[in-house]
Amino acid sequence: MTPIRFSREEVAAITAKLRPYFRDELDVELRDLPAEMLIDFLAREIGPFFYNRALYDAQAVLKKKADDIGEAIAGLERAE
């Protein structure tokens, strides 16, 4: 599987979310390098769980849509 990688902009946005959390909840000032290392760790070790959940959710949406299309097609059938 291809590793989850974030752009510089995404890393900056994620860091902006992590810093206040670490400061307010853990009383830790998170610097750039540790923040980037944490993001890499989370992407590598925890990211696949989120990725897989998103795939399952997308699959469920597609299945529902396919079922709806099947029902619509069945509704077009004509009596013989």
C-alpha positions as CSV (number, residue, x, y, z in Angstrom):
1,M,0.0,0.0,0.0
2,T,1.2,3.5,-0.8
3,P,2.1,5.5,2.3
4,I,-0.1,8.4,3.3
5,R,1.7,11.6,2.5
6,F,0.6,15.2,3.0
7,S,1.5,18.3,1.2
8,R,3.4,21.1,3.0
9,E,0.1,23.0,3.2
10,E,-1.7,20.0,4.7
11,V,1.1,19.5,7.2
12,A,0.9,23.2,8.2
13,A,-2.9,22.9,8.6
14,I,-2.6,19.7,10.7
15,T,0.1,21.3,12.8
16,A,-2.1,24.3,13.4
17,K,-4.8,21.9,14.8
18,L,-2.3,19.9,16.9
19,R,-0.5,22.8,18.6
20,P,-3.5,24.2,20.5
21,Y,-4.6,20.7,21.5
22,F,-1.2,19.9,22.9
23,R,-1.0,23.3,24.6
24,D,-4.5,23.3,26.1
25,E,-4.9,19.6,26.9
26,L,-1.4,18.4,27.6
27,D,0.4,21.6,28.6
28,V,3.0,20.9,25.9
29,E,4.4,23.4,23.4
30,L,4.7,21.4,20.2
31,R,7.5,22.7,17.9
32,D,7.8,22.2,14.1
33,L,10.0,19.1,14.0
34,P,8.1,17.1,16.7
35,A,4.8,18.1,15.1
36,E,5.9,16.8,11.7
37,M,7.3,13.6,13.3
38,L,3.9,13.1,15.1
39,I,2.1,13.6,11.8
40,D,4.3,11.1,10.1
41,F,3.7,8.6,12.9
42,L,0.0,9.1,12.9
43,A,-0.2,8.8,9.1
44,R,1.9,5.6,9.1
45,E,0.5,3.9,12.1
46,I,-3.1,5.2,12.5
47,G,-3.9,6.6,9.1
48,P,-4.7,3.2,7.5
49,F,-7.6,2.7,10.0
50,F,-9.1,6.1,8.9
51,Y,-8.4,5.3,5.3
52,N,-10.0,1.9,5.5
53,R,-13.1,3.3,7.3
54,A,-13.5,5.9,4.5
55,L,-13.3,3.1,1.9
56,Y,-16.0,1.1,3.8
57,D,-18.2,4.2,4.0
58,A,-17.7,5.0,0.3
59,Q,-18.5,1.3,-0.6
60,A,-21.7,1.5,1.4
61,V,-22.8,4.7,-0.4
62,L,-22.0,3.1,-3.8
63,K,-23.9,-0.1,-2.9
64,K,-26.9,2.0,-1.8
65,K,-26.8,3.9,-5.1
66,A,-26.5,0.7,-7.1
67,D,-29.5,-0.7,-5.2
68,D,-31.5,2.4,-6.0
69,I,-30.6,2.1,-9.7
70,G,-31.6,-1.5,-9.7
71,E,-35.0,-0.7,-8.1
72,A,-35.5,2.2,-10.7
73,I,-34.7,-0.2,-13.5
74,A,-37.1,-2.9,-12.1
75,G,-39.8,-0.2,-11.9
76,L,-39.4,0.3,-15.7
77,E,-40.3,-3.3,-16.5
78,R,-43.4,-3.8,-18.5
79,A,-46.0,-6.5,-18.0
80,E,-45.6,-9.4,-20.5
